[in-house]
Amino acid sequence: MITSMRYRLLIAFLPALAMAAGCGWCGPSLDVIVTDPSGAPVAGAAVTPVTPSMNGPARLTDESGRVTISRNQIQEVQWVSVAAEGFASRQVAVPRESVLRISMTERVQAGEYVFFAKLTQISMLQGSEHPAIATVDIDPRWIAEFMVTKIEKGEPPGVDGVVRYAIHSPSQKDLTDHVGRVYRIAGKLVPGRGSPHHEVTFEVQ
């Protein structure tokens, strides 16, 4: 009877022990690894542990993009906030694992974008039923149509993943005979007279 009572007391006391230990089963520390979109380490990123009611002191990543923080800052750390020059700030939930990998996204100027897309067709601009994005090309005569496959940064122009550019000559953009190929397209919105224009570069992959 006494033994049974001891087991009951122990079971009742376990939740309180777990709460007092915070995330003790996860280990007392957390290794944070910060990388850029290509996977290269980001040195000097400020990593801040965040609890429900307070922030712990920020620590900087080393040359390998790594920093170690404590999982308990008076309260249990539930999120990690990361800030680095040239990148958009991020806040990520703390996992149960001992290592947290965070990939940063490059901060872009308004109107800048980079994406990958498949060239689906090249058609004449005259008589086309589809609107095309104006580029800095003089006297555009063709439409180059792309289907977006991956966004690297920013927001590509277009609708429903389809981007159409008005260009002067397909050969000048290295698009001739490359229908079906994937391109890396970098562009930015530039001020112009009348409707906005885009300065665009096409790089076949």
Beta strands, then each sheet from edge to edge (+ up, - down):
strand 1: 29-35
strand 2: 46-50
strand 3: 59-60
strand 4: 66-70
strand 5: 79-83
strand 6: 87-88
strand 7: 90-93
strand 8: 99-103
strand 9: 105-106
strand 10: 112-124
strand 11: 133-134
strand 12: 142-154
strand 13: 162-167
strand 14: 182-190
strand 15: 197-204
sheet 1: 4+ 1- 8-
sheet 2: 3+ 2- 5+ 7-
sheet 3: 6+ 9-
sheet 4: 11+ 13+ 12- 10+ 14- 15+
end
